[in-house]
Amino acid sequence: MKFHSPQQVQNLARQRNDDLWTASFYLDTDKSRLSKKEIALAFKNLLNEGRNRLENLDASRAIKESLGRDLERIARFGSQSLPLHTAPGLAIFSCSGADFWQELTLPRPPRNHIIFDRSPYVRPLTSILDEYHSIGAAIVERQEARWYHIFMEEIIELDRMTGDVPSRVREGGWQGYESKRIERHIDTHLRDHLKKAAKKTFDLFQKNQFDWLLIGCKEEYRSDIEPLLHPYLKERFKGWLKTNSGDSAERILKQAVEIERKLKKEEEEDLAKTLVAEVEKGGRAVTGLKDVLRRLNATEVQTLVLTRNFSREGRLCPKCRFLYLDEVRCPVCQVKTDKIADIVHESVHAAMDKKAKVRYVTPPSRLDRYGKIGAFLRY
């Protein structure tokens, strides 16, 4: 199955099971960088790492037997399906004891990783999602307009509309008066065409709710079409595509991806800068893992901001589900806390459960000097 939506992450996150753990298996399968032999070797090494970890795992017999069957099933999948795999990344989630299995093809190569935990390890998926925006692209020409939806470097045509704008004419008639009258007639048709295109763009936005809008048209039309956009579209408008009549969807996609990457880098830099500034002035934000976990426990986090690939061990209260950095006993209920391999990942789960947003920044960033993690607070 192709990984393509936040709903898939939400569904996986709900698979939590304290009695039978899930094996989460991530593999870099990018054949533009790696040979089939290198991918097969990485797959084998990751499985061996999982088997060694399972031998030393402090867990019940039922959990270990289920995880053992998970590794066997992943191994069978690798021998049968890995040679045919074409996507840059692969994720597998398996809990044999609960009859749960899901494989996802990823648009980005993940870090090779195998995790045994009470729930599927979804943090790499949330990180991939954060790299992309849902983009609407409107291509407006004199005789036609086309609309596309772009997400995770894939493009789908949404709609198209033909226009009836006549071609320009040369000067003619007595002192050119006739040609000027015709040009005014043509300009009227052109304005009507642009108005219809702007309205159709808003209609498609209401249906598809894209985050960003890109527009491709002749430079001479730009000053005419931008004022016609609905205020909601003006807020989401991010730039112009350089297009010619008959440009393929692939060419439009390539331009859109280049713009998205540039804007995403700027967006992450602004996010880290804004968070640090809010902390330094004593505003509604905190940084550092200990303070962030405390605010998550109190349901005060509005947006969790993480450095990509940052992880730390920590502890989880099995009764309250509160997260701690080093508390052996839960200060709330005095129950002994469980050791967690990656408390940062658990903070992602907690944020999603409490309807907080999760955002990532790519290192190096200003957040590095503030514990590599922070949060904007609700109040």
Secondary structure, 3 states (H helix, E strand, C coil): CECCCHHHHHHHHCCCCCCCCEEEEEEECCCCCCCHHHHHHHHHHHHHHHHHHHHCCCCCHHHHHHHHHHHHHHHHHHHHHHHHCCCCEEEEEEEHHHCEEEEEEECCCCCCEEEEECCCCCHHHHHHHHCCCCEEEEEECCCEEEEEEEECCEEEEEEEEECCCCCCCCCCCHHHHHHHHHHHHHHHHHHHHHHHHHHHHHHHHHHHCCCEEEEECCHHHHHHHHHHCCHHHHHHEEEEECCCCCCCHHHHHHHHHHHHHHHHHHHHHHHHHHHHHHHHCCCCEEECHHHHHHHHHCCCEEEEEEECCCCCCEEECCCCCCEECCCCECCCCCCECEEECCHHHHHHHHHHHCCCEEEEECCCCHHHHHCCEEEEECC
